[in-house]
């Protein structure tokens, strides 16, 4: 992923990110330095917090969300989908999440929301995705219900600065 631009954020932009993550995910993100990184060939923009890629803007979303690294550093309390051990290798490899692999989902999730996808044993976040159904409809017997956007080991995860 080729970096197109990189610049430090103003205090009002930082405050907007902190408030959005606090309200949307229940996360108290802290850091001394915030930099916005835009890529030449990707729809995703990053925010480096103290040099670590912890926040991202996925596609046309105007709202910030945690990256996989960010969600593991600052575990979200909201918008979390938990998958069973059988789904871990698929989700970690970038597969969309199927209903039978989900053991729990936040009822506040609405269709179209960004979600953190965690494994049930240790609670580690494996991926970030977009819910295709509301939280109460994510657990069940069949069907794709979360589109994967970012996962452990993808280009965004492996990006170094």
C-alpha positions in Angstrom: 0.0 0.0 0.0 1.6 3.2 -1.2 1.1 6.3 1.1 -0.4 9.2 -0.7 -0.3 11.7 2.1 0.4 11.9 5.8 -0.3 14.8 8.2 -0.8 15.5 11.9 -4.4 16.1 13.0 -5.7 19.2 14.6 -7.0 19.1 18.2 -10.7 19.4 17.0 -10.2 16.5 14.6 -8.7 14.4 17.4 -11.6 15.3 19.7 -14.1 14.2 17.0 -12.4 10.8 16.7 -12.2 10.3 20.4 -15.9 11.2 20.9 -17.0 9.0 18.0 -15.2 6.0 19.3 -16.4 6.6 22.9 -20.0 6.9 21.8 -20.0 4.2 19.1 -17.8 1.6 20.7 -17.4 2.5 24.4 -13.7 3.1 23.9 -11.5 5.7 25.7 -8.8 6.2 23.0 -5.8 8.1 24.3 -2.6 9.2 22.7 -0.2 12.1 22.3 0.2 12.1 18.5 -2.5 11.5 15.9 -1.6 11.4 12.1 -3.9 10.8 9.2 -2.6 8.5 6.4 -4.2 8.3 3.0 -3.2 5.6 0.5 -2.8 5.8 -3.3 -4.6 2.5 -4.0 -7.0 1.9 -1.2 -10.4 3.1 0.0 -9.3 2.9 3.6 -7.5 5.7 5.4 -5.7 5.3 8.7 -5.1 7.3 11.8 -1.8 6.6 13.6 -2.0 7.0 17.3 1.5 7.4 18.7 2.7 5.8 15.5 0.4 2.8 15.7 -2.4 2.2 13.1 -5.3 2.1 15.5 -8.1 3.9 13.7 -9.4 3.6 10.2 -12.0 5.1 7.9 -13.4 2.3 5.7 -14.7 3.2 2.2 -17.0 6.2 2.2 -17.7 6.0 5.9 -17.3 9.4 7.6 -17.1 7.8 11.0 -13.8 6.4 12.4 -13.6 2.8 13.6 -10.9 0.8 15.2 -8.5 -1.3 13.2 -7.8 -4.9 14.3 -4.8 -3.6 16.1 -6.8 -0.8 17.6 -9.6 -3.1 18.8 -7.1 -5.4 20.5 -5.3 -2.4 22.2 -8.6 -0.7 23.2 -11.2 -3.5 23.3 -14.6 -2.2 22.3 -17.7 -2.6 24.5 -20.2 -2.1 21.7 -20.7 -3.3 18.1 -18.9 -6.6 18.8 -19.7 -9.9 17.1 -18.3 -13.0 18.7 -17.5 -16.1 16.7 -16.8 -19.7 17.8 -13.5 -21.6 17.4 -14.6 -23.2 14.2 -14.9 -19.8 12.5 -11.5 -18.4 13.6 -9.4 -19.6 10.7 -11.9 -18.5 8.2 -12.4 -15.0 9.7 -8.7 -14.6 10.2 -8.2 -15.4 6.5 -10.6 -12.7 5.4 -13.8 -14.7 4.9 -17.2 -13.1 5.4 -18.9 -14.2 8.6 -21.7 -16.7 8.4 -24.5 -16.9 10.8 -23.7 -20.4 12.2 -20.3 -19.3 13.4 -21.6 -16.5 15.5 -22.2 -17.2 19.2 -23.1 -13.7 20.3 -23.8 -10.2 18.9 -24.5 -6.8 20.4 -28.2 -6.1 20.1 -27.4 -2.4 19.4 -25.9 -3.3 16.0 -27.9 -2.1 13.0 -27.6 -3.3 9.4 -24.8 -1.4 7.8 -22.9 -0.8 11.0 -19.2 -1.5 11.3 -18.4 -4.3 13.8 -15.4 -5.8 15.5 -15.3 -9.6 15.1 -13.8 -11.3 18.1 -13.1 -15.0 18.9 -14.9 -16.4 22.0 -12.1 -18.1 23.8 -9.8 -15.1 24.5 -11.9 -12.2 23.1 -9.2 -11.2 20.6 -10.4 -9.2 17.6 -9.7 -11.0 14.3 -11.4 -8.7 11.9 -13.5 -5.7 11.2 -16.6 -6.0 9.1 -19.9 -4.5 8.1 -23.1 -6.0 9.5 -25.6 -7.1 6.9 -28.3 -7.6 9.5 -29.3 -6.1 12.8 -27.6 -7.5 15.9 -30.6 -9.5 17.0 -30.6 -11.3 13.6 -26.9 -12.2 13.4 -27.1 -15.5 15.4 -28.8 -18.3 13.6 -28.6 -21.3 11.2 -27.6 -20.0 7.8 -26.5 -17.1 5.7 -23.7 -14.5 5.4 -24.3 -11.7 7.9 -21.1 -9.8 8.2 -18.9 -8.6 5.2 -15.2 -8.7 6.1 -13.4 -5.4 5.5 -10.1 -5.8 7.3 -8.5 -8.8 9.0 -5.4 -10.1 10.7 -2.6 -10.4 8.2 -4.1 -8.3 5.4 -2.3 -5.4 3.7 -3.7 -2.9 6.2 -2.7 -5.0 9.2 0.8 -5.6 7.9 1.4 -1.9 6.9 4.4 -0.5 8.7 5.3 3.2 9.3 
